[in-house]
Amino acid sequence: MIFGLFGKKNGNRRIVEKQYATLTKAARHPYLYEALDVPDTVMGRFEMLSAMLILYFRRTRASATSGQEIAQEIIDAFFEDVDHSIRELGVGDVGVPKRMKKFAGMFYGRLESYAAALDGGDREALAGALRRNIHPQAGEGAPSMEGLAAYLFTAERAMAEVGEDEVAVGALDVIAPGPAEQAA
């Protein structure tokens, strides 16, 4: 499993596994792909897991040291998972570091642009960033991503209401997307 490389951080292993599983489940919610215009592809799933991790990372930035450590371990688990997936897709050992660098750049670029939009309360800017990242080849024909942006704002607000005790034990849940985002 991807969590075997944590070494001395194994004290948080169960918490990290539980929280990462919750975030992964949220990123795979069928509604995202069926109604909110996220393509059900490897890259579409990468985009949604990145978005969930960004929301989680933002939620835990004000947490106590243990919450921030768990958040970093979850990000580490994500990159281990990406590494494993790249290898499963047949990329050889020589090509993996280059691809990992690319994915890390993509993730941190998204973190920066999504955070700016979320911090500014700018749903239009978030929708634009999502549109560029999720549908990079579609140009003007890309879906608006307004529903997904509305959902991410709603999910972030819900995460902010979760107490530190729940965060510390890996019990921060992600609200499910639904028709309310379509109308928003």
NORDALIN-V73575 format. One record per backbone hydrogen bond with DSSP energy under -1.0 kcal/mol. NH is the residue of the N-H (numbers start at 1). CO is the residue of the C=O. If there is no record, write none. Layout:
# NORDALIN-V73575
nh->[NH	NH]
co->[CO	CO]
This chain:
# NORDALIN-V73575
nh->[4	6	9	10	12	13	16	17	18	19	20	21	22	23	24	25	26	27	28	29	32	34	35	36	38	41	45	46	47	48	49	50	51	52	53	54	55	56	57	58	59	60	63	68	69	70	71	72	73	74	75	76	77	78	79	80	81	82	83	84	85	86	87	88	89	90	91	96	99	100	101	102	103	104	105	106	107	108	109	110	111	112	113	114	115	116	117	118	119	120	121	122	123	126	127	128	129	130	131	132	133	134	135	141	142	149	150	151	152	153	154	155	156	157	158	159	160	162	167	168	170	171	181	183	184]
co->[1	3	6	7	9	10	12	13	14	15	16	17	18	19	20	21	22	23	24	26	29	30	31	31	32	39	41	42	43	44	45	46	47	48	49	50	51	52	53	54	55	56	60	64	65	66	67	68	69	70	71	72	73	74	75	76	77	78	79	80	81	82	83	84	85	87	86	92	95	96	97	98	99	100	101	102	103	104	105	106	107	108	109	110	111	112	113	114	115	116	118	117	121	122	123	124	125	126	127	128	129	130	131	138	139	145	146	147	148	149	150	151	152	153	154	155	156	159	163	164	167	166	178	179	180]
